[in-house]
Amino acid sequence: MATLFVAQVCGSTGHSMSLAVGSIIAAEITGTNVWSGLPVAIGSVGTALASWPLARLMGRFGRRPGLALGYGLAVIGAAGGMAGVIAGSFAVMLVGMALFGIANTSNLLARYAAADITPVTERGRAMGLIVWGSTAGSIIGPNLMGLAVQAGRHVDLSPAGSAFLISIAGYGLAMILVQIFLRPDPLLIAREMQARVATDRAPAAAREFWTIAREPRVRVALGALTLGQFVMIATTSTSPLYLHDQGHAVGVIGIAVSMHLAGMYVASPLSGWLSDRFGRMPVIIAGGVGLIGAVLLAGFVPGHQGALVIFGLFLNGIGWNLSFVAGSALLTDALAPTERASVQGLADLALGMSGALGSTVGGMILGTLGFTVLNAASAVLVVGSLFALRFARRPVRLTTA
């Protein structure tokens, strides 16, 4: 658990910078705001496409090699993104961002490694603790920008492009920590625990995917994860550029990103405790309500009132966190250890693709219709999903299996 937590801090330190500079670099290189959401979108595609292969690798060899490989590939991606900035090539930068996003695959899958070694009654808190490690990363990353900018001058990097130096250091350290200290492997522990519980009967075979997909808890968990990711990414990946266009300084934009990231992760222990204490479903619903309030606040206050916009971004992160932690716990509850790695990988594949779509759509709506329309549409989408959940025919129950 200690290794997972510290690696999460390092990995999120590297990943947090992409939200801060991705849209700004895109506008600098292309000369238009229309493609401002594309770097984050490509990073999300990288996260998505790597999720299932890394999860399959973990299912065969354990969590450690999969997590370490994800962070290692992200080091290469951060270097590629930096090369694209130096060369002024948007295409090269996007290729780097695709590999860059793989680090988030490791960050995301780490929460399932924590669940592997935790009883179901404490699973939400364990996952929340690991996700909470990203809070420290969201604080550390922006505070390293001064050093990164100084170092970036030696290789002709712009101030925004210098953020990739932080990513290289954070991802590299996370890879080393996981490879050396994540022993014994969490997934092997989970399987040993299941074997001890089931000594009086033969272990159940893993179910077919379509059988698992029909499980109500799995469908609700996937819906909560993907919709929350879509709305959160669509409305926040574009917010730095929106604040920039409203005349706010780079320092204010940095605070906005830090506050949003803090909201995404600082509530994780509370989200985990609430989902263990009151159930997964009430917390998922609370997350949806929180997202609605957040996007309405950020989207409808005047753009020059930066403090209120930033507060809306902070609440946006909290709403996402409630749905994310409770949805992840609900998904794990519904799966046997023999099913977890593969299905969790597919879930994070859907999560990443949803984020990629959200970032792309968000950038296009921002460039054509504006930030207010983007947030209003996001609120309508969440309201519709909550009504669909409310009138679902089959109830969702928490299992103690």
C-alpha positions in Angstrom: 0.0 0.0 0.0 2.8 2.4 0.8 4.5 1.7 -2.5 1.2 2.2 -4.4 0.6 5.5 -2.6 4.0 7.0 -3.2 4.1 5.8 -6.9 0.7 7.4 -7.3 2.1 10.7 -6.0 5.0 10.6 -8.4 2.9 9.5 -11.4 0.2 12.1 -10.8 2.9 14.8 -10.5 3.9 14.0 -14.0 0.4 13.7 -15.4 -1.1 16.8 -13.8 0.9 19.1 -16.0 -0.8 17.9 -19.2 -4.0 19.5 -18.1 -2.2 22.8 -17.4 -0.3 23.2 -20.6 -1.9 20.9 -23.3 -4.5 23.3 -24.6 -2.1 26.3 -24.4 0.6 24.5 -26.4 -2.0 23.4 -29.0 -3.2 27.0 -29.5 0.4 28.2 -29.7 1.4 25.7 -32.4 -1.7 25.7 -34.5 -2.8 29.3 -34.0 -6.4 28.4 -33.3 -8.5 27.4 -30.3 -10.5 24.8 -32.2 -7.9 22.0 -31.6 -7.2 23.1 -28.0 -8.8 19.9 -26.6 -6.9 17.5 -28.9 -3.7 17.0 -26.8 -5.7 15.9 -23.8 -7.9 13.9 -26.1 -5.0 12.0 -27.6 -3.6 11.4 -24.1 -6.9 9.9 -23.1 -6.8 7.7 -26.2 -3.4 6.5 -25.1 -4.8 5.8 -21.7 -7.7 3.9 -23.1 -5.8 1.8 -25.7 -3.2 0.8 -23.1 -5.8 -0.1 -20.4 -6.8 -3.5 -21.7 -3.4 -4.8 -22.8 -1.8 -3.7 -19.6 -4.6 -5.3 -17.6 -4.3 -8.5 -19.6 -0.5 -8.4 -18.8 -1.4 -8.0 -15.1 -3.8 -10.9 -15.3 -1.0 -13.2 -16.4 2.0 -11.9 -14.6 0.7 -9.6 -11.8 0.2 -5.9 -11.1 3.8 -5.0 -10.8 5.1 -5.5 -14.4 2.0 -3.9 -15.9 2.2 -0.8 -13.7 6.0 -0.4 -14.3 5.6 -0.8 -18.1 2.9 1.9 -18.2 5.1 4.4 -16.4 8.1 3.5 -18.6 6.2 4.1 -21.8 5.0 7.4 -20.5 8.6 8.6 -19.9 9.2 8.0 -23.7 5.9 9.8 -24.4 6.8 12.9 -22.3 10.2 13.1 -24.2 8.3 12.9 -27.5 5.9 15.6 -26.5 8.8 17.8 -25.5 10.5 17.1 -28.9 7.3 18.2 -30.6 7.3 21.5 -28.8 10.9 22.2 -29.6 10.3 21.4 -33.3 7.0 23.2 -33.4 5.4 20.1 -34.8 1.8 19.5 -33.6 1.9 15.9 -35.0 5.0 14.9 -33.1 3.6 16.4 -30.0 0.4 14.4 -30.4 2.3 11.1 -30.8 4.2 11.9 -27.6 0.9 12.7 -25.9 -0.5 9.3 -26.9 2.3 7.5 -25.0 2.2 10.2 -22.3 -1.3 9.2 -21.5 -0.3 5.6 -20.7 1.0 6.8 -17.4 -2.6 7.5 -16.4 -3.4 3.9 -17.2 -1.0 2.9 -14.4 -2.4 5.6 -12.1 -5.9 4.3 -12.7 -5.1 0.6 -12.4 -3.2 1.2 -9.1 -6.6 1.7 -7.3 -7.6 -1.9 -8.3 -4.2 -3.2 -6.9 -5.2 -1.7 -3.6 -8.6 -3.4 -3.8 -6.9 -6.7 -4.4 -5.6 -6.8 -0.8 -8.6 -5.3 1.0 -11.8 -6.9 2.3 -15.0 -5.7 0.7 -16.2 -3.7 3.7 -13.0 -1.6 3.5 -12.5 -1.6 -0.2 -13.8 1.9 -0.9 -11.5 3.4 1.7 -8.5 1.6 0.3 -9.2 2.7 -3.3 -9.9 6.2 -2.1 -6.5 6.3 -0.3 -4.6 5.5 -3.4 -6.6 7.9 -5.5 -6.0 10.5 -2.8 -2.2 10.2 -3.5 -2.9 12.2 -6.7 -3.8 15.2 -4.5 -0.1 15.6 -3.5 0.9 15.2 -7.2 -1.5 18.0 -8.2 0.1 20.3 -5.6 3.7 19.3 -6.2 3.6 19.5 -10.0 2.8 23.2 -10.5 5.2 24.2 -7.7 8.0 22.6 -9.8 7.3 24.8 -12.8 9.9 27.4 -11.8 12.7 24.8 -11.8 11.4 23.2 -15.0 11.3 26.6 -16.9 14.9 27.3 -15.9 16.0 23.8 -17.1 13.9 24.2 -20.2 15.8 27.3 -21.3 18.9 25.1 -21.9 17.1 23.1 -24.6 15.0 25.9 -26.1 11.8 24.9 -24.5 8.9 27.3 -24.1 7.7 27.8 -20.5 4.6 25.7 -21.2 6.7 23.0 -22.9 9.0 22.8 -19.9 6.3 21.0 -18.0 7.3 17.8 -19.8 10.5 17.8 -17.8 8.4 17.4 -14.6 6.6 14.5 -16.3 9.7 12.7 -17.2 11.0 12.8 -13.7 7.7 11.9 -12.1 7.0 8.9 -14.3 10.6 7.6 -14.1 10.6 7.6 -10.3 7.2 5.9 -10.2 8.4 3.2 -12.5 11.5 2.5 -10.3 9.5 2.5 -7.1 6.9 0.0 -8.4 9.5 -2.3 -9.9 11.6 -2.5 -6.8 9.2 -2.3 -3.9 5.8 -3.6 -5.0 6.4 -7.0 -3.5 4.5 -9.3 -3.0 2.3 -8.7 -6.0 -1.2 -7.5 -5.0 -3.1 -9.6 -7.5 -1.3 -12.8 -6.4 -2.3 -11.9 -2.8 -6.0 -11.6 -3.9 -5.9 -15.0 -5.6 -4.3 -16.6 -2.5 -7.0 -15.0 -0.3 -9.7 -16.4 -2.5 -8.2 -19.8 -2.6 -8.1 -19.9 1.3 -11.7 -18.9 1.5 -12.8 -21.5 -1.1 -10.8 -24.5 0.2 -14.0 -26.6 0.5 -15.1 -26.2 -3.1 -13.6 -25.8 -6.5 -12.9 -22.2 -7.6 -15.5 -20.8 -9.9 -14.5 -20.3 -13.5 -14.3 -16.8 -14.9 -17.6 -15.9 -16.5 -17.9 -14.9 -20.2 -17.7 -11.2 -20.8 -21.3 -10.8 -22.0 -22.5 -12.5 -18.9 -20.6 -10.1 -16.8 -21.8 -7.1 -18.9 -25.4 -8.1 -18.1 -24.7 -7.8 -14.4 -26.6 -4.6 -13.2 -23.8 -3.5 -10.9 -21.3 -3.7 -13.8 -23.5 -1.6 -16.1 -24.2 1.1 -13.4 -20.5 1.2 -12.5 -19.4 1.6 -16.1 -22.0 4.3 -16.7 -20.9 6.2 -13.6 -17.2 6.0 -14.6 -17.6 6.9 -18.3 -20.2 9.6 -18.0 -18.4 11.3 -15.1 -15.1 11.2 -17.1 -16.7 12.6 -20.2 -18.3 15.6 -18.4 -15.3 16.3 -16.3 -12.8 16.2 -19.1 -15.0 18.1 -21.6 -15.5 21.0 -19.2 -12.1 21.2 -17.5 -9.6 20.4 -20.3 -10.8 23.6 -22.0 -11.0 25.8 -18.9 -7.3 26.9 -19.0 -7.8 28.3 -22.5 -11.1 29.9 -21.5 -9.5 31.6 -18.5 -6.6 32.7 -20.8 -9.0 34.2 -23.3 -10.8 36.0 -20.4 -7.5 37.8 -19.6 -6.4 35.9 -16.6 -2.6 35.5 -16.0 -0.7 32.2 -16.2 -0.5 32.2 -12.4 -4.3 32.3 -12.1 -4.6 29.5 -14.6 -2.1 27.4 -12.6 -4.2 27.9 -9.5 -7.3 26.9 -11.4 -5.7 23.7 -12.5 -4.4 22.9 -9.1 -7.7 23.6 -7.4 -9.5 21.3 -9.9 -7.0 18.5 -9.5 -7.2 19.0 -5.7 -11.0 18.6 -5.9 -10.5 15.5 -8.0 -8.4 13.7 -5.4 -8.6 15.4 -2.0 -12.0 14.0 -1.2 -11.0 10.4 -2.1 -10.7 9.1 1.5 -14.1 10.6 2.3 -15.6 9.2 -0.9 -14.3 5.8 0.0 -15.6 5.9 3.5 -19.0 7.1 2.3 -19.3 4.3 -0.2 -18.4 1.7 2.4 -20.7 3.2 5.0 -23.8 4.1 3.0 -23.4 2.1 -0.2 -22.0 2.6 -3.7 -25.2 3.9 -5.3 -26.0 6.9 -3.0 -22.4 8.1 -3.5 -22.6 7.7 -7.3 -25.8 9.8 -7.3 -24.3 12.4 -5.1 -21.4 12.7 -7.5 -23.8 13.3 -10.4 -25.6 16.0 -8.5 -22.2 17.6 -7.6 -21.2 17.7 -11.2 -24.4 19.4 -12.2 -23.9 22.2 -9.7 -20.3 22.6 -10.6 -20.7 23.0 -14.4 -23.6 25.4 -13.9 -21.5 27.5 -11.6 -18.4 27.6 -13.8 -20.3 28.0 -17.0 -22.7 30.8 -16.0 -20.7 33.2 -13.8 -19.0 36.0 -15.8 -15.6 34.9 -17.1 -13.8 37.8 -15.4 -14.8 36.5 -12.0 -12.0 34.0 -11.9 -12.5 33.0 -8.2 -16.0 31.7 -8.9 -15.0 29.9 -12.0 -12.1 28.3 -10.1 -14.5 27.3 -7.3 -16.8 25.7 -9.9 -13.8 23.7 -11.3 -13.0 22.6 -7.7 -16.5 21.3 -7.2 -16.3 19.6 -10.6 -13.4 17.6 -9.4 -15.2 16.6 -6.2 -18.3 15.5 -8.1 -16.2 13.4 -10.4 -14.3 11.9 -7.4 -17.5 10.7 -5.7 -18.7 8.9 -8.9 -15.2 7.6 -9.7 -14.4 6.0 -6.3 -17.8 4.6 -5.7 -18.1 3.3 -9.3 -14.7 1.6 -9.1 -15.6 -0.1 -5.8 -19.0 -1.2 -7.3 -17.3 -2.7 -10.3 -14.8 -4.6 -8.1 -17.6 -5.9 -5.9 -19.2 -7.4 -8.9 -16.1 -9.3 -10.1 -14.3 -12.4 -8.9 -10.4 -12.1 -8.6 -10.1 -14.2 -11.8 -12.2 -11.7 -13.7 -10.9 -8.5 -12.3 -7.8 -7.7 -14.4 -9.4 -8.1 -17.8 -12.8 -6.5 -17.0 -11.1 -3.6 -15.1 -8.9 -3.0 -18.1 -11.9 -2.9 -20.4 -13.6 -0.5 -18.0 -10.6 1.8 -18.1 -10.5 1.5 -21.9 -14.1 2.9 -21.9 -13.0 5.5 -19.4 -10.2 6.7 -21.5 -12.2 6.8 -24.7 -14.9 8.7 -23.0 -12.3 11.2 -21.8 -10.9 11.5 -25.3 -14.3 12.1 -26.8 -15.1 14.6 -24.1 -11.9 16.6 -24.6 -12.4 16.7 -28.4 -16.0 17.7 -28.2 -15.3 20.2 -25.5 -12.7 21.9 -27.5 -14.9 22.1 -30.6 -17.9 23.5 -28.6 -15.6 26.0 -26.9 -14.2 27.2 -30.2 -17.7 27.5 -31.8 -20.4 28.0 -29.2 -18.5 29.0 -26.1 -17.8 27.9 -22.6 -21.4 28.5 -21.3 -23.0 26.3 -23.9 -20.4 23.5 -23.2 -21.2 23.5 -19.5 -25.0 23.7 -20.0 -24.9 20.7 -22.3 -22.9 18.8 -19.8 -25.4 19.5 -17.1 -28.3 18.3 -19.3 -26.4 15.1 -20.0 -25.9 14.3 -16.3 -29.5 15.1 -15.4 -30.6 12.7 -18.1 -28.4 9.9 -16.8 -29.7 10.4 -13.2 -33.3 10.1 -14.5 -32.3 6.9 -16.3 -30.8 5.5 -13.2 -33.7 6.5 -11.1 -36.2 4.6 -13.3 -34.0 1.6 -14.0 -36.1 -1.6 -13.7 -33.7 -3.7 -11.7 -32.3 -2.7 -8.3 -28.6 -2.7 -7.6 -27.5 -4.3 -4.4 -24.2 -4.3 -2.6 -22.7 -7.8 -2.3 -20.4 -9.0 0.5 -18.8 -11.6 -1.7 
